[in-house]
Amino acid sequence: MRANQQGGPAVLVIGGGFAGLSALQVLGRTSARVTLVDRNIYSTFQPLLYQVATAGLTGADVAYPLWSATGRRSARYRKGELAGLDLERRVATLAAGEELSYDYLIIATGVSAAFFGVAGAAEHSLSLYTRRDAITLRNQLMDELEQRNEGLAHPELDVTVVGGGATGVELAGTLAELRNFALHSVYPQVDRSMFVVRLIEMGPVLLAPYNDKLRQYTRDQLVKRGVDVRLNTAIKEVRQSSVLLGDGSELRSDITVWAAGIAGPQEDWTAGLPRGKGGRIEVGPDLRVSGQDRVFAVGDISINPKDPVAQLAQPALQQGRHAAQQIARLTAGRATMAFRYHDKGTMATIGRRSAVVQLRSGLRLRGTLAWLAWLGLHLIYLLGNRNRVVTLVNLSWRYLTWSRGGGVIVGDDVPGQE
């Protein structure tokens, strides 16, 4: 797989998310011989996982086959999980034992939930980072509602969402709308007044990176939808059916969703790689791993301590492209260039006809126009025409037919899928 006179450099990309696929797109226009490795056979569109978790989309709607992605870029795909790295020999070992040599390596594996040492959080809360997470949460939510509809459980259902970032806000808002509009049609015996949706944030505001007016609008919209919003509230412990707050009080919680942050992996293959804040791999200005000339880290898993960027889709897309461009420069005998993030703005949706948009130019939107902008952008970045059409139909149908139960997809149980 090493470079030779007949071909370009062998480039190994680990991870088929936003960063990995954007790198693949650039490398496909070069002479590089590219191999993409991912433990799944598909790429997951993470920004819409909360819609899967609340039965608005199916797991298939947010997945795109990696065989198709690599086929269009003259790359090859290997299903597998990274188990070890020999940085001196430039060899990556997969869990099944296969060894893949490389001239250049791009690490884009993503991260996992960060529990910040909160007791019981890992054992008794659900995350929302993978397709499996979303399906697991949806199945538990539907099971809890079905039990109450059949009179087999205590009538009260408390769902606690921890974390006031975009994921927490979007999930809490959609859960509230599910309760307010669709519940009586799908689960007619469930008392809506007994379905509690709670959002807990340790800091003083929701959506911390946003303008003050957009933060306040977000909170007002959630409260209007009946979400119990608690700011400046620390969680000391997560228990099987409750959460213990920092002040010693205890709140019932049948389902606790952890959306309070993400951290780098702790697997053995990371040994020998420099780690920065949150366990993420430390990189230099050009996104090469500190101390390594041929290894790049991009997306959520990487951090430049001197110039950190948000762990969002746009930085990951731009970093993936930049790493691929630097490999092309190195192959041509040219010096690398520092990564510069071009901030295009951020957005988050709260619920039907309610979202916030903050652009770098200073333009700020909220309400219906922001919601339409959010929907349009997500459809553009969603991979696959089939997924775009189905997602548009499903989300449109959800918001048009909430009151008749048309916005809830049932019978889509896909256990064991990520």
C-alpha positions as CSV (number, residue, x, y, z in Angstrom):
1,M,0.0,0.0,0.0
2,R,3.0,2.3,0.2
3,A,3.7,5.0,-2.4
4,N,5.6,3.8,-5.5
5,Q,6.4,4.9,-9.0
6,Q,3.1,3.6,-10.3
7,G,0.8,5.4,-7.8
8,G,0.4,8.2,-5.3
9,P,0.7,8.0,-1.6
10,A,-1.3,5.5,0.4
11,V,-3.7,7.5,2.6
12,L,-5.6,5.8,5.4
13,V,-8.7,7.6,6.7
14,I,-10.1,6.2,10.0
15,G,-13.8,7.3,10.5
16,G,-16.6,7.9,8.0
17,G,-18.2,11.0,9.6
18,F,-18.3,14.6,8.5
19,A,-14.5,15.0,8.7
20,G,-13.5,11.7,7.2
21,L,-15.9,12.0,4.2
22,S,-14.8,15.6,3.5
23,A,-11.2,14.5,3.4
24,L,-12.2,11.7,1.1
25,Q,-13.8,14.2,-1.3
26,V,-10.6,16.1,-1.7
27,L,-8.4,13.1,-1.9
28,G,-10.5,11.7,-4.6
29,R,-9.2,14.5,-6.9
30,T,-5.6,13.5,-6.3
31,S,-3.4,10.5,-7.2
32,A,-3.6,9.2,-3.6
33,R,-4.7,5.6,-3.0
34,V,-7.2,6.0,-0.3
35,T,-8.6,3.5,2.2
36,L,-11.5,4.4,4.5
37,V,-12.1,2.4,7.6
38,D,-15.2,2.6,9.8
39,R,-16.8,0.2,12.2
40,N,-20.2,0.8,10.5
41,I,-21.0,0.3,6.9
42,Y,-22.7,3.7,6.8
43,S,-22.1,7.3,7.8
44,T,-24.5,8.8,10.3
45,F,-25.9,12.3,10.0
46,Q,-25.7,13.2,13.7
47,P,-27.6,16.5,13.7
48,L,-30.9,14.7,13.1
49,L,-30.4,11.9,15.7
50,Y,-32.8,13.6,18.0
51,Q,-35.5,13.2,15.4
52,V,-34.8,9.4,15.3
53,A,-34.9,9.3,19.1
54,T,-38.4,11.0,19.1
55,A,-39.8,8.7,16.3
56,G,-39.9,11.4,13.7
57,L,-37.4,9.7,11.4
58,T,-36.2,6.1,11.0
59,G,-32.6,5.0,11.6
60,A,-32.2,4.5,7.8
61,D,-33.1,8.2,7.1
62,V,-29.9,9.4,8.7
63,A,-27.5,6.7,7.4
64,Y,-25.6,6.7,4.1
65,P,-23.7,3.6,2.8
66,L,-19.9,4.1,2.9
67,W,-19.5,1.8,-0.1
68,S,-21.3,4.4,-2.2
69,A,-19.2,7.2,-0.8
70,T,-15.9,5.4,-1.5
71,G,-17.0,4.1,-4.9
72,R,-17.6,7.6,-6.2
73,R,-14.1,8.7,-5.0
74,S,-12.1,5.7,-6.3
75,A,-11.3,4.7,-2.8
76,R,-11.8,1.4,-1.0
77,Y,-13.7,0.8,2.1
78,R,-12.8,-1.6,5.0
79,K,-15.3,-2.4,7.8
80,G,-13.4,-2.6,11.0
81,E,-12.5,-0.9,14.3
82,L,-9.1,0.5,15.0
83,A,-7.2,-1.5,17.6
84,G,-3.7,-0.3,17.4
85,L,-1.2,2.1,15.7
86,D,2.4,1.5,15.1
87,L,3.5,5.1,14.3
88,E,7.1,4.1,13.5
89,R,6.2,1.4,11.0
90,R,3.2,3.4,9.8
91,V,0.8,0.5,10.3
92,A,-2.8,0.5,11.7
93,T,-4.2,-2.7,13.1
94,L,-7.9,-3.4,13.1
95,A,-9.7,-5.4,15.8
96,A,-10.0,-8.4,13.5
97,G,-6.2,-8.5,13.1
98,E,-5.9,-7.0,9.6
99,E,-2.9,-4.6,9.2
100,L,-3.1,-1.6,6.9
101,S,0.0,0.3,6.1
102,Y,0.0,4.0,5.1
103,D,2.0,6.9,4.0
104,Y,-0.4,9.4,5.6
105,L,-3.0,8.8,8.2
106,I,-6.1,10.9,9.0
107,I,-7.8,10.1,12.3
108,A,-11.4,11.2,12.3
109,T,-13.0,8.6,14.6
110,G,-15.2,11.1,16.6
111,V,-15.7,11.0,20.3
112,S,-18.1,9.8,23.0
113,A,-20.1,11.3,25.8
114,A,-18.2,13.1,28.6
115,F,-19.7,12.4,32.1
116,F,-17.3,14.7,34.0
117,G,-17.0,12.2,36.9
118,V,-20.7,12.4,37.7
119,A,-21.5,9.2,39.7
120,G,-23.9,6.8,37.9
121,A,-24.1,8.9,34.7
122,A,-22.4,6.3,32.5
123,E,-24.5,3.5,33.9
124,H,-27.9,5.1,34.2
125,S,-28.2,7.7,31.4
126,L,-28.5,7.4,27.7
127,S,-26.3,9.3,25.2
128,L,-27.3,10.7,21.8
129,Y,-24.2,10.5,19.7
130,T,-24.6,7.4,17.5
131,R,-27.4,5.8,15.6
132,R,-27.6,3.1,18.2
133,D,-28.0,5.7,20.9
134,A,-30.9,7.3,19.1
135,I,-32.7,4.0,18.5
136,T,-32.1,2.8,22.0
137,L,-33.6,6.1,23.4
138,R,-36.6,5.9,21.0
139,N,-37.3,2.3,21.9
140,Q,-37.1,3.0,25.7
141,L,-39.3,6.1,25.3
142,M,-41.9,4.2,23.3
143,D,-41.8,1.2,25.7
144,E,-42.4,3.5,28.7
145,L,-45.3,5.2,27.0
146,E,-46.8,1.9,25.9
147,Q,-46.6,0.5,29.5
148,R,-48.4,3.6,30.8
149,N,-51.0,3.4,28.0
150,E,-51.7,-0.2,29.1
151,G,-51.8,0.7,32.8
152,L,-48.7,-1.5,33.5
153,A,-46.6,1.3,35.1
154,H,-46.9,4.3,37.3
155,P,-48.8,7.0,35.3
156,E,-46.1,9.6,35.7
157,L,-43.3,9.6,33.2
158,D,-40.3,11.9,33.8
159,V,-37.7,12.5,31.1
160,T,-34.6,14.5,32.1
161,V,-32.3,15.9,29.5
162,V,-28.9,17.0,30.9
163,G,-27.1,19.8,28.9
164,G,-28.4,23.0,27.5
165,G,-26.5,23.0,24.2
166,A,-28.1,22.4,20.8
167,T,-28.6,18.7,21.3
168,G,-30.3,19.2,24.7
169,V,-32.5,22.0,23.5
170,E,-33.6,20.2,20.3
171,L,-34.4,17.0,22.1
172,A,-36.3,18.7,25.0
173,G,-38.3,20.8,22.6
174,T,-39.3,17.9,20.4
175,L,-40.2,15.7,23.4
176,A,-42.5,18.4,24.6
177,E,-44.2,18.7,21.2
178,L,-44.6,14.9,21.1
179,R,-46.3,15.1,24.4
180,N,-48.4,18.2,23.6
181,F,-49.7,17.2,20.2
182,A,-49.3,13.6,19.2
183,L,-49.5,11.7,22.5
184,H,-53.3,11.6,22.7
185,S,-53.6,9.9,19.3
186,V,-50.9,7.3,19.6
187,Y,-51.2,6.6,23.4
188,P,-54.7,7.8,24.3
189,Q,-54.6,6.4,27.8
190,V,-51.5,8.4,28.8
191,D,-52.2,11.5,30.9
192,R,-50.2,14.3,29.2
193,S,-50.1,16.2,32.5
194,M,-48.1,13.3,34.0
195,F,-45.5,13.4,31.2
196,V,-42.7,15.6,32.5
197,V,-39.9,16.9,30.2
198,R,-37.1,18.5,32.1
199,L,-33.9,20.3,30.8
200,I,-31.1,20.8,33.3
201,E,-28.1,23.0,32.6
202,M,-25.2,23.6,35.0
203,G,-24.5,27.0,33.5
204,P,-26.5,30.2,33.7
205,V,-27.8,30.1,30.1
206,L,-28.9,27.8,27.3
207,L,-27.0,27.8,24.0
208,A,-24.0,29.6,25.5
209,P,-22.4,30.6,22.2
210,Y,-25.4,32.5,21.1
211,N,-26.5,36.1,21.5
212,D,-28.3,37.0,24.7
213,K,-31.6,37.7,23.0
214,L,-31.5,34.3,21.1
215,R,-30.7,32.5,24.4
216,Q,-33.7,34.2,26.1
217,Y,-35.9,33.4,23.1
218,T,-34.9,29.7,23.3
219,R,-35.7,29.5,27.0
220,D,-39.0,31.3,26.5
221,Q,-40.0,28.9,23.7
222,L,-39.1,25.8,25.7
223,V,-41.1,27.1,28.8
224,K,-44.0,27.9,26.5
225,R,-44.0,24.3,25.3
226,G,-44.1,23.1,28.9
227,V,-40.4,22.2,29.4
228,D,-39.2,22.4,33.0
229,V,-36.0,24.4,32.4
230,R,-33.5,24.5,35.3
231,L,-30.3,26.6,34.9
232,N,-27.4,26.9,37.4
233,T,-28.2,23.4,38.4
234,A,-25.5,20.8,39.0
235,I,-26.1,17.0,39.0
236,K,-24.3,15.1,41.7
237,E,-25.4,11.6,40.8
238,V,-27.6,9.8,38.2
239,R,-29.5,6.9,39.7
240,Q,-31.6,4.2,38.0
241,S,-34.9,6.2,38.3
242,S,-33.8,9.6,39.6
243,V,-31.2,12.3,39.5
244,L,-29.5,13.8,42.6
245,L,-28.8,17.5,42.3
246,G,-25.9,19.4,43.8
247,D,-28.1,21.0,46.4
248,G,-29.1,17.5,47.7
249,S,-32.6,17.4,46.3
250,E,-33.7,14.4,44.3
251,L,-35.9,14.4,41.1
252,R,-37.7,11.4,39.7
253,S,-36.3,10.5,36.3
254,D,-37.5,7.4,34.4
255,I,-35.3,8.3,31.4
256,T,-32.2,10.4,31.7
257,V,-30.5,11.6,28.6
258,W,-26.9,12.9,28.8
259,A,-26.2,15.7,26.3
260,A,-23.8,17.6,28.5
261,G,-20.6,17.2,26.5
262,I,-18.2,14.9,24.6
263,A,-14.7,13.6,25.3
264,G,-11.9,11.8,23.4
265,P,-11.7,8.0,23.3
266,Q,-9.9,6.0,25.9
267,E,-9.1,2.9,23.7
268,D,-5.6,1.4,23.6
269,W,-4.8,2.7,20.2
270,T,-4.6,6.2,21.5
271,A,-1.5,5.3,23.6
272,G,1.5,7.4,22.5
273,L,-0.7,10.2,21.0
274,P,-0.7,13.5,22.8
275,R,-3.9,14.3,24.6
276,G,-5.4,17.7,25.3
277,K,-8.6,19.0,26.9
278,G,-11.3,16.4,27.2
279,G,-8.9,13.6,26.1
280,R,-8.9,14.8,22.5
281,I,-5.8,14.4,20.4
282,E,-3.6,17.4,20.3
283,V,-2.7,18.9,16.9
284,G,-0.6,21.7,15.6
285,P,-1.7,24.6,13.4
286,D,-1.8,22.5,10.2
287,L,-3.8,19.7,12.0
288,R,-0.9,17.3,12.2
289,V,-0.8,15.4,15.5
290,S,1.8,17.1,17.7
291,G,5.1,15.3,17.2
292,Q,4.0,13.5,14.0
293,D,4.8,14.4,10.4
294,R,2.4,12.0,8.7
295,V,-0.6,11.8,11.0
296,F,-3.5,14.2,11.0
297,A,-6.4,14.3,13.5
298,V,-9.6,16.1,12.4
299,G,-13.1,16.7,13.7
300,D,-14.3,16.3,17.2
301,I,-11.4,14.1,18.2
302,S,-8.8,16.8,17.6
303,I,-7.9,20.0,19.4
304,N,-5.4,22.8,18.8
305,P,-4.8,24.2,22.3
306,K,-3.8,27.6,20.8
307,D,-6.8,27.8,18.5
308,P,-9.7,25.5,19.5
309,V,-12.8,25.4,17.4
310,A,-16.3,24.2,18.3
311,Q,-17.2,20.5,18.1
312,L,-19.7,21.0,15.3
313,A,-20.3,19.8,11.7
314,Q,-18.8,22.8,10.0
315,P,-15.4,22.7,11.7
316,A,-15.2,19.0,11.0
317,L,-16.0,19.4,7.3
318,Q,-13.5,22.2,6.9
319,Q,-10.8,20.3,8.9
320,G,-11.2,17.2,6.8
321,R,-10.8,19.1,3.6
322,H,-7.8,21.0,5.0
323,A,-6.0,17.8,6.1
324,A,-6.4,16.3,2.7
325,Q,-5.1,19.4,1.0
326,Q,-2.0,19.3,3.3
327,I,-1.3,15.8,2.2
328,A,-1.4,16.9,-1.4
329,R,1.0,19.7,-0.6
330,L,3.4,17.4,1.3
331,T,3.3,14.9,-1.6
332,A,4.2,17.7,-4.0
333,G,7.1,18.7,-1.7
334,R,5.5,21.9,-0.5
335,A,5.1,23.2,3.1
336,T,1.8,22.8,4.9
337,M,-0.5,25.7,5.7
338,A,-2.2,26.5,9.0
339,F,-5.9,25.7,9.3
340,R,-8.2,28.7,9.5
341,Y,-11.8,28.1,10.4
342,H,-14.3,30.1,8.4
343,D,-17.2,30.6,10.7
344,K,-20.5,30.5,8.7
345,G,-22.7,30.8,11.8
346,T,-24.6,28.4,14.0
347,M,-28.2,27.3,14.3
348,A,-30.5,25.3,16.5
349,T,-34.1,24.3,16.3
350,I,-36.5,24.4,19.3
351,G,-39.6,22.9,17.7
352,R,-42.1,23.4,15.0
353,R,-41.6,26.8,13.4
354,S,-39.1,27.8,16.1
355,A,-35.3,28.0,15.7
356,V,-32.4,30.4,16.2
357,V,-29.8,31.3,13.7
358,Q,-26.7,33.4,14.4
359,L,-24.4,34.3,11.4
360,R,-20.9,35.6,11.6
361,S,-22.1,38.7,9.7
362,G,-24.1,39.6,12.8
363,L,-27.5,38.6,11.2
364,R,-29.7,36.9,13.8
365,L,-32.9,35.1,13.0
366,R,-35.5,33.4,15.1
367,G,-38.9,31.9,14.7
368,T,-40.4,30.5,11.4
369,L,-37.8,32.0,9.1
370,A,-34.9,30.6,11.2
371,W,-36.7,27.2,11.3
372,L,-37.0,27.1,7.5
373,A,-33.3,28.0,7.2
374,W,-32.4,25.2,9.6
375,L,-34.5,22.7,7.7
376,G,-33.0,23.7,4.3
377,L,-29.4,23.6,5.5
378,H,-29.8,20.1,7.0
379,L,-31.4,18.8,3.8
380,I,-28.4,20.1,1.8
381,Y,-25.8,18.4,4.0
382,L,-27.7,15.2,4.4
383,L,-26.1,12.6,2.2
384,G,-28.1,10.8,-0.5
385,N,-31.1,12.0,-2.5
386,R,-33.2,9.3,-1.1
387,N,-32.5,10.4,2.4
388,R,-33.2,14.1,1.5
389,V,-36.6,13.3,0.0
390,V,-37.7,10.9,2.8
391,T,-36.5,13.3,5.5
392,L,-38.3,16.2,3.9
393,V,-41.5,14.1,3.6
394,N,-41.3,12.7,7.2
395,L,-40.5,16.0,8.9
396,S,-43.1,17.9,6.9
397,W,-45.7,15.2,7.7
398,R,-44.7,15.2,11.4
399,Y,-45.3,18.9,11.7
400,L,-48.5,19.0,9.6
401,T,-50.1,16.0,11.4
402,W,-48.9,16.2,15.0
403,S,-52.4,16.3,16.3
404,R,-53.5,13.2,14.5
405,G,-50.5,11.1,15.6
406,G,-49.0,11.3,12.1
407,G,-45.7,12.5,13.3
408,V,-44.8,9.3,15.2
409,I,-43.1,6.4,13.4
410,V,-43.8,3.1,15.1
411,G,-42.7,-0.4,14.3
412,D,-39.2,0.6,13.3
413,D,-37.3,-1.5,15.8
414,V,-33.7,-2.1,14.7
415,P,-31.9,-3.4,17.8
416,G,-28.1,-3.7,17.8
417,Q,-27.5,-1.1,15.0
418,E,-25.3,1.9,15.5
